[in-house]
Amino acid sequence: MRRLLLIAAACLLLCGCAPTQPIPQQSDADRADLTDRYLAAQWQYLGFTPTATRPTVDVERYVSLEEQGDVLRSCVEDAGYELTGNGSASQAEAVYRCNARFPIDPSAFGLFGAAELGFIYDYYLDGLIPCLAARGFSPERLLSREEFLEPTTTLFLWSPYDEVPLDRFDFEYLSSVCPTLPPELRE
């Protein structure tokens, strides 16, 4: 019986069907925080200072990247403006309000909550870093779990790739064999 269990486990591992850690779900609080960070970046992109008070706007629904352009255009036009690159402050505020009413889901940008970040960090330690090391590359510095999970003012994650000197061709090759994110989070 023991031998049969070992053979079954080996078959699962060899065919890539081994059980994996479940993908954590983003909490509502994480989603709201990430949306707020995205909207703060949008506010600045539209030319407003970070200290200027942003209008309070309820999220009507989250949109996908594919539908965002059409939804934003329709919303801005309903507010009496055109969606152009240069306009008045009131037009920019209308664009912000529409982005806030119909924000893009944070996961579409690769923005992750605490549970997802823990999942990614484990992948870095158990998958990405060993994969890079097997190909002769290793990060010069590794963040601790606490540092990695600490909220930052940036929307971008630290990655072991940030610590490996690579040219574009090395990165293209390595990222194809050592993916930057766990397979479960890539689309």
Backbone as JSON, one array per atom type, in Angstrom:
{
  "sequence": "MRRLLLIAAACLLLCGCAPTQPIPQQSDADRADLTDRYLAAQWQYLGFTPTATRPTVDVERYVSLEEQGDVLRSCVEDAGYELTGNGSASQAEAVYRCNARFPIDPSAFGLFGAAELGFIYDYYLDGLIPCLAARGFSPERLLSREEFLEPTTTLFLWSPYDEVPLDRFDFEYLSSVCPTLPPELRE",
  "N": [[0.82, -1.2, 0.0], [1.94, 1.24, 0.84], [3.87, 1.57, -1.12], [2.27, 1.92, -3.39], [1.08, 4.39, -2.78], [3.35, 6.05, -2.86], [4.04, 5.81, -5.56], [1.75, 6.93, -6.74], [1.94, 9.55, -5.76], [4.35, 10.34, -6.96], [3.57, 10.24, -9.64], [1.65, 12.28, -9.7], [3.3, 14.49, -9.18], [5.04, 14.42, -11.39], [3.32, 14.82, -13.54], [2.52, 17.34, -13.16], [0.32, 17.8, -11.64], [0.26, 18.14, -8.97], [-1.01, 18.99, -5.77], [-1.53, 22.41, -5.09], [-0.84, 25.43, -3.27], [-3.73, 27.18, -2.28], [-5.02, 29.95, -4.15], [-5.01, 33.05, -2.68], [-7.8, 35.12, -1.86], [-8.57, 38.49, -2.64], [-9.23, 40.77, -0.11], [-12.12, 42.77, 0.73], [-11.38, 45.13, 2.01], [-8.68, 45.37, 1.27], [-9.04, 45.64, -1.49], [-10.44, 48.07, -1.6], [-8.49, 49.79, -0.5], [-6.39, 49.52, -2.38], [-7.68, 50.47, -4.65], [-8.07, 53.11, -3.88], [-5.4, 53.97, -3.78], [-4.73, 53.72, -6.48], [-6.52, 55.62, -7.54], [-5.51, 57.92, -6.32], [-3.1, 58.15, -7.68], [-4.11, 58.59, -10.24], [-5.34, 61.07, -9.82], [-3.12, 62.76, -9.47], [-1.91, 62.37, -11.97], [-3.73, 63.64, -13.58], [-3.09, 66.22, -13.13], [-3.52, 67.44, -10.7], [-2.48, 68.5, -7.43], [-0.99, 66.38, -4.93], [-1.86, 67.1, -2.4], [-4.23, 68.43, -2.77], [-7.7, 68.34, -2.2], [-9.42, 65.47, -2.97], [-12.44, 64.73, -4.75], [-15.15, 63.04, -3.15], [-16.31, 60.04, -4.23], [-18.58, 57.5, -4.9], [-17.97, 54.08, -5.67], [-19.37, 52.76, -8.47], [-19.25, 50.49, -10.05], [-16.72, 48.03, -10.72], [-14.56, 47.94, -13.53], [-13.34, 46.19, -16.43], [-10.08, 46.14, -18.03], [-10.49, 46.1, -20.78], [-13.04, 47.21, -21.2], [-12.86, 49.69, -20.05], [-12.09, 52.09, -21.46], [-14.32, 52.7, -23.15], [-16.36, 52.95, -21.22], [-15.37, 55.05, -19.64], [-15.23, 57.14, -21.54], [-17.98, 57.44, -22.23], [-19.05, 58.17, -19.72], [-17.69, 60.61, -19.19], [-18.58, 62.13, -21.36], [-21.32, 62.16, -20.73], [-21.16, 63.87, -18.59], [-20.79, 66.22, -19.85], [-18.44, 66.8, -21.22], [-15.59, 66.34, -23.43], [-13.47, 63.55, -23.98], [-10.45, 64.36, -23.97], [-6.93, 65.08, -24.36], [-6.15, 67.56, -23.36], [-7.5, 70.01, -21.33], [-9.82, 71.84, -19.29], [-9.63, 72.46, -15.71], [-12.02, 71.67, -14.57], [-12.87, 69.81, -16.42], [-10.86, 67.89, -16.12], [-11.4, 67.15, -13.51], [-13.9, 65.96, -13.9], [-13.13, 63.75, -15.4], [-11.63, 62.44, -13.44], [-13.7, 61.91, -11.57], [-15.25, 60.13, -13.05], [-13.4, 58.04, -13.39], [-13.27, 57.3, -10.73], [-15.88, 56.49, -10.22], [-16.11, 54.32, -11.91], [-13.82, 52.43, -11.52], [-10.88, 50.68, -12.64], [-10.47, 47.27, -11.97], [-8.27, 46.53, -9.33], [-6.68, 44.2, -9.51], [-6.26, 43.89, -12.21], [-4.16, 45.52, -12.79], [-2.15, 44.29, -11.53], [-2.06, 44.82, -8.84], [-1.92, 44.01, -5.51], [-3.4, 42.57, -2.56], [-2.72, 42.0, 0.99], [-2.8, 39.16, 1.58], [-2.45, 38.06, -0.97], [0.04, 39.15, -1.57], [1.64, 37.81, 0.28], [1.44, 35.24, -0.78], [2.75, 35.64, -3.23], [5.3, 36.33, -2.28], [6.06, 33.91, -1.1], [6.19, 32.39, -3.44], [8.34, 33.69, -4.69], [10.44, 32.94, -2.95], [10.33, 30.09, -3.0], [10.08, 29.38, -5.66], [10.79, 31.32, -7.83], [13.37, 32.46, -7.11], [15.02, 30.09, -6.7], [14.8, 29.13, -9.36], [16.04, 31.17, -10.84], [18.61, 30.99, -9.68], [19.4, 28.45, -10.53], [20.06, 29.02, -13.07], [22.24, 30.54, -12.9], [21.92, 33.12, -11.85], [21.43, 35.31, -9.17], [19.66, 37.15, -6.69], [21.03, 40.2, -5.4], [20.16, 41.25, -3.06], [17.7, 40.4, -0.71], [14.45, 41.0, 0.21], [12.99, 40.96, 3.47], [10.15, 39.09, 4.62], [8.47, 40.8, 6.07], [9.33, 43.35, 5.2], [8.62, 43.15, 2.52], [5.85, 42.94, 2.64], [5.15, 45.34, 3.71], [3.27, 48.3, 3.46], [3.64, 50.57, 0.72], [4.4, 53.7, -0.91], [4.39, 53.43, -3.56], [3.04, 51.89, -6.51], [4.17, 49.65, -7.46], [5.6, 46.39, -7.18], [8.38, 45.03, -5.35], [10.79, 42.92, -6.82], [12.69, 39.89, -7.18], [14.0, 40.08, -9.61], [14.65, 42.76, -9.74], [17.03, 42.95, -8.46], [18.93, 41.66, -9.9], [21.46, 41.95, -12.2], [20.66, 42.42, -15.45], [20.51, 42.24, -19.02], [18.26, 43.27, -21.65], [17.78, 41.0, -23.27], [18.56, 38.85, -21.67], [16.63, 39.13, -19.65], [14.23, 38.72, -21.11], [14.54, 36.04, -21.88], [14.94, 34.75, -19.33], [12.58, 35.48, -17.93], [10.73, 34.05, -19.35], [11.26, 31.42, -18.68], [11.5, 31.51, -15.95], [9.06, 32.71, -14.51], [7.83, 35.96, -13.57], [5.68, 36.19, -11.84], [3.62, 34.0, -9.82], [2.21, 31.14, -11.5], [-0.52, 30.9, -11.0], [-1.44, 33.48, -10.69], [-1.01, 34.74, -13.05], [-2.28, 35.93, -16.14]],
  "CA": [[0.0, 0.0, 0.0], [2.84, 2.39, 0.9], [4.5, 1.7, -2.43], [1.25, 2.45, -4.28], [0.95, 5.81, -2.46], [4.54, 6.72, -3.37], [3.93, 5.84, -7.02], [0.7, 7.91, -7.07], [2.48, 10.89, -5.48], [5.33, 10.62, -8.01], [2.82, 10.51, -10.88], [1.08, 13.62, -9.58], [4.37, 15.47, -9.32], [5.58, 14.4, -12.74], [2.39, 15.34, -14.53], [2.19, 18.73, -12.85], [-1.0, 17.87, -11.03], [0.41, 18.15, -7.53], [-1.82, 20.03, -5.14], [-0.81, 23.66, -4.84], [-1.41, 26.33, -2.28], [-4.83, 27.9, -2.91], [-4.81, 31.37, -4.42], [-5.79, 33.84, -1.73], [-8.73, 36.09, -2.43], [-8.36, 39.85, -2.18], [-10.29, 41.2, 0.8], [-12.79, 44.02, 0.35], [-10.58, 46.24, 2.55], [-7.52, 45.5, 0.38], [-9.51, 46.15, -2.79], [-10.75, 49.5, -1.41], [-7.22, 50.5, -0.32], [-5.68, 49.54, -3.66], [-8.43, 51.37, -5.53], [-7.76, 54.48, -3.44], [-4.03, 54.27, -4.23], [-4.83, 53.9, -7.93], [-7.19, 56.9, -7.79], [-4.57, 58.99, -5.93], [-2.16, 58.29, -8.8], [-4.89, 59.2, -11.32], [-5.53, 62.47, -9.43], [-1.88, 63.46, -9.79], [-1.72, 62.28, -13.42], [-4.61, 64.63, -14.19], [-2.54, 67.55, -12.91], [-3.83, 67.98, -9.38], [-1.43, 68.23, -6.44], [-1.38, 65.31, -4.0], [-2.5, 67.66, -1.2], [-5.56, 68.93, -3.11], [-8.76, 67.42, -1.75], [-10.1, 64.75, -4.04], [-13.87, 64.56, -4.51], [-15.59, 61.73, -2.68], [-17.16, 59.44, -5.26], [-18.84, 56.09, -4.65], [-17.71, 53.16, -6.77], [-20.6, 52.19, -9.01], [-18.83, 49.12, -10.36], [-15.37, 47.88, -11.26], [-14.58, 47.6, -14.95], [-12.14, 45.52, -16.94], [-9.24, 46.97, -18.88], [-11.06, 46.14, -22.12], [-14.22, 48.08, -21.28], [-12.61, 50.96, -19.37], [-12.07, 53.22, -22.39], [-15.69, 53.03, -23.55], [-17.11, 53.39, -20.03], [-14.86, 56.37, -19.27], [-15.67, 58.1, -22.57], [-19.42, 57.65, -22.06], [-19.25, 58.89, -18.46], [-17.2, 61.98, -19.35], [-19.51, 62.8, -22.27], [-22.55, 62.4, -19.98], [-20.89, 65.01, -17.72], [-20.74, 67.4, -20.7], [-17.08, 67.06, -21.7], [-14.99, 65.37, -24.33], [-12.29, 62.89, -23.4], [-9.28, 64.8, -24.73], [-5.71, 65.17, -23.57], [-5.94, 68.86, -22.74], [-8.77, 70.65, -21.04], [-9.89, 72.65, -18.08], [-9.59, 71.75, -14.43], [-13.32, 71.03, -14.35], [-12.88, 68.62, -17.27], [-9.99, 66.92, -15.46], [-12.12, 66.62, -12.35], [-14.92, 65.06, -14.43], [-12.43, 62.5, -15.75], [-11.33, 61.77, -12.17], [-14.95, 61.4, -11.0], [-15.63, 58.94, -13.83], [-12.47, 56.97, -13.0], [-13.63, 56.87, -9.38], [-17.17, 55.77, -10.31], [-15.89, 53.08, -12.65], [-12.38, 52.15, -11.53], [-10.4, 49.38, -13.13], [-10.2, 46.37, -10.86], [-6.83, 46.58, -9.02], [-5.95, 43.0, -9.96], [-5.91, 44.05, -13.62], [-2.86, 46.21, -12.82], [-1.18, 43.56, -10.72], [-2.03, 45.38, -7.49], [-2.31, 42.88, -4.69], [-3.62, 42.74, -1.14], [-1.75, 41.36, 1.88], [-2.76, 37.7, 1.41], [-1.85, 37.79, -2.28], [1.47, 39.47, -1.48], [2.27, 36.68, 0.97], [1.48, 34.16, -1.77], [3.8, 36.01, -4.18], [6.59, 36.24, -1.58], [6.39, 32.47, -1.01], [6.61, 31.98, -4.78], [9.7, 34.2, -4.9], [11.39, 32.13, -2.19], [10.29, 28.67, -3.33], [10.04, 29.13, -7.11], [11.53, 32.23, -8.7], [14.79, 32.57, -6.76], [15.72, 28.85, -7.1], [14.84, 29.05, -10.82], [17.11, 32.08, -11.27], [19.89, 30.45, -9.22], [19.74, 27.3, -11.38], [20.55, 29.57, -14.33], [23.43, 31.35, -12.61], [21.57, 34.47, -11.41], [20.83, 35.37, -7.84], [19.48, 38.54, -6.24], [22.04, 40.72, -4.49], [19.5, 41.56, -1.8], [16.38, 39.8, -0.6], [13.63, 41.64, 1.24], [12.34, 40.06, 4.42], [8.7, 39.02, 4.42], [7.88, 42.01, 6.65], [9.62, 44.46, 4.28], [7.87, 42.95, 1.29], [4.42, 43.15, 2.89], [4.94, 46.69, 4.21], [2.68, 49.19, 2.45], [4.54, 51.58, 0.17], [3.72, 54.76, -1.64], [4.44, 53.09, -4.97], [2.11, 50.85, -6.93], [4.93, 48.55, -8.03], [6.19, 45.43, -6.26], [9.77, 44.63, -5.44], [10.95, 41.6, -7.4], [14.08, 39.45, -7.25], [14.58, 40.58, -10.86], [15.18, 44.11, -9.51], [18.35, 42.82, -7.85], [19.79, 40.86, -10.78], [21.85, 42.75, -13.38], [20.31, 41.72, -16.69], [20.17, 43.06, -20.18], [16.91, 42.98, -22.13], [17.67, 39.65, -23.81], [18.57, 37.94, -20.51], [15.34, 39.22, -18.99], [13.21, 38.07, -21.94], [14.71, 34.59, -21.76], [14.7, 34.29, -17.97], [11.18, 35.62, -17.52], [9.94, 33.01, -20.0], [11.47, 30.15, -17.96], [11.35, 31.82, -14.51], [8.06, 33.78, -14.55], [7.9, 36.97, -12.52], [4.58, 35.94, -10.9], [3.17, 32.59, -9.81], [1.31, 30.83, -12.61], [-1.91, 31.08, -10.59], [-1.81, 34.9, -10.75], [-0.79, 35.28, -14.4], [-3.41, 35.72, -17.06]],
  "C": [[0.87, 1.26, 0.0], [3.49, 2.66, -0.46], [3.52, 2.32, -3.44], [1.06, 3.96, -4.04], [2.14, 6.6, -2.99], [4.48, 6.84, -4.89], [2.89, 6.88, -7.43], [1.21, 9.33, -6.84], [3.49, 11.28, -6.55], [4.63, 10.95, -9.32], [2.22, 11.91, -10.84], [2.14, 14.69, -9.78], [4.88, 15.55, -10.75], [4.61, 14.98, -13.76], [1.92, 16.75, -14.19], [0.85, 18.89, -12.18], [-0.91, 17.86, -9.51], [-0.44, 19.25, -6.93], [-0.97, 21.25, -4.86], [-1.53, 24.45, -3.77], [-2.57, 27.08, -2.95], [-4.5, 29.38, -3.09], [-5.64, 32.16, -3.42], [-6.68, 34.84, -2.46], [-8.46, 37.46, -1.82], [-9.53, 40.25, -1.29], [-10.91, 42.49, 0.29], [-11.99, 45.23, 0.82], [-9.34, 46.46, 1.68], [-7.93, 46.1, -0.96], [-9.79, 47.65, -2.69], [-9.46, 50.31, -1.27], [-6.46, 50.61, -1.64], [-6.36, 50.46, -4.67], [-8.12, 52.82, -5.17], [-6.36, 54.88, -3.89], [-3.99, 54.52, -5.74], [-5.44, 55.26, -8.25], [-6.31, 58.08, -7.38], [-3.56, 59.23, -7.05], [-2.87, 58.95, -9.99], [-5.06, 60.7, -11.07], [-4.29, 63.29, -9.81], [-1.62, 63.47, -11.3], [-2.56, 63.34, -14.13], [-4.19, 66.07, -13.89], [-2.86, 68.18, -11.57], [-2.7, 67.65, -8.41], [-1.91, 67.15, -5.48], [-2.13, 65.85, -2.77], [-3.88, 68.24, -1.49], [-6.61, 67.88, -2.74], [-9.45, 66.8, -2.96], [-11.59, 64.65, -3.73], [-14.17, 63.15, -4.02], [-16.6, 61.19, -3.68], [-17.34, 57.96, -4.92], [-18.54, 55.26, -5.89], [-19.06, 52.58, -7.2], [-20.37, 50.73, -9.37], [-17.4, 49.16, -10.87], [-15.48, 47.45, -12.71], [-13.28, 46.89, -15.32], [-11.32, 46.51, -17.75], [-9.86, 47.16, -20.26], [-12.21, 47.13, -22.22], [-13.97, 49.48, -20.73], [-12.68, 52.16, -20.29], [-13.47, 53.66, -22.78], [-16.51, 53.57, -22.38], [-16.67, 54.8, -19.64], [-15.34, 57.43, -20.26], [-17.15, 58.44, -22.4], [-19.71, 58.48, -20.81], [-18.85, 60.35, -18.6], [-18.13, 62.76, -20.28], [-20.84, 63.1, -21.59], [-22.4, 63.6, -19.03], [-20.73, 66.3, -18.53], [-19.37, 67.76, -21.23], [-16.69, 66.04, -22.75], [-13.77, 64.78, -23.64], [-11.09, 63.22, -24.28], [-8.1, 64.95, -23.79], [-5.51, 66.5, -22.89], [-7.28, 69.55, -22.54], [-8.68, 71.43, -19.76], [-9.78, 71.79, -16.83], [-10.91, 71.05, -14.17], [-13.46, 69.77, -15.22], [-12.03, 67.53, -16.63], [-10.68, 66.32, -14.24], [-13.23, 65.67, -12.79], [-14.3, 63.71, -14.81], [-12.12, 61.73, -14.47], [-12.61, 61.14, -11.59], [-15.4, 60.13, -11.75], [-14.7, 57.77, -13.52], [-12.82, 56.42, -11.62], [-14.95, 56.1, -9.36], [-17.0, 54.39, -10.92], [-14.4, 52.73, -12.69], [-12.08, 50.78, -12.15], [-10.1, 48.53, -11.91], [-8.69, 46.35, -10.59], [-6.04, 45.36, -9.51], [-5.56, 43.09, -11.43], [-4.56, 44.74, -13.79], [-1.79, 45.44, -12.07], [-1.01, 44.2, -9.35], [-2.64, 44.34, -6.57], [-2.48, 43.26, -3.23], [-2.62, 41.92, -0.34], [-1.66, 39.85, 1.68], [-2.12, 37.33, 0.08], [-0.36, 38.08, -2.27], [2.23, 38.37, -0.76], [2.44, 35.49, 0.04], [2.61, 34.41, -2.77], [5.17, 35.87, -3.52], [7.02, 34.78, -1.45], [6.84, 31.94, -2.36], [8.04, 32.45, -5.07], [10.72, 33.28, -4.21], [11.48, 30.69, -2.71], [10.35, 28.38, -4.83], [10.98, 30.0, -7.91], [13.02, 32.26, -8.37], [15.54, 31.28, -7.06], [15.83, 28.69, -8.62], [15.95, 29.95, -11.37], [18.49, 31.51, -10.91], [20.35, 29.28, -10.09], [20.3, 27.75, -12.73], [21.69, 30.56, -14.12], [23.15, 32.78, -12.19], [21.01, 34.4, -10.0], [20.73, 36.83, -7.39], [20.58, 38.94, -5.29], [21.46, 40.94, -3.11], [18.12, 40.92, -1.84], [15.63, 40.52, 0.51], [13.12, 40.58, 2.2], [10.84, 40.06, 4.11], [8.03, 40.3, 4.91], [8.11, 43.22, 5.74], [8.77, 44.37, 3.02], [6.39, 43.29, 1.47], [4.11, 44.57, 3.36], [4.34, 47.58, 3.13], [3.69, 50.24, 2.01], [3.72, 52.65, -0.53], [3.71, 54.47, -3.14], [3.41, 52.0, -5.28], [2.84, 49.6, -7.4], [5.57, 47.69, -6.95], [7.7, 45.33, -6.45], [9.78, 43.22, -6.03], [12.4, 41.19, -7.32], [14.77, 39.9, -8.54], [15.17, 41.98, -10.7], [16.63, 44.07, -9.03], [19.33, 42.02, -8.71], [20.15, 41.72, -12.0], [21.61, 41.95, -14.66], [20.19, 42.71, -17.83], [18.8, 42.58, -20.68], [16.76, 41.54, -22.59], [17.71, 38.61, -22.69], [17.2, 37.93, -19.86], [14.25, 38.52, -19.8], [13.31, 36.56, -21.83], [14.34, 34.12, -20.36], [13.24, 34.39, -17.56], [10.28, 34.6, -18.22], [10.1, 31.67, -19.29], [11.33, 30.31, -16.45], [10.35, 32.99, -14.41], [8.12, 34.69, -13.33], [6.8, 36.8, -11.46], [4.23, 34.47, -10.9], [2.19, 32.34, -10.94], [-0.16, 31.09, -12.27], [-2.38, 32.53, -10.71], [-1.58, 35.51, -12.12], [-2.0, 35.0, -15.25], [-2.9, 35.71, -18.47]]
}
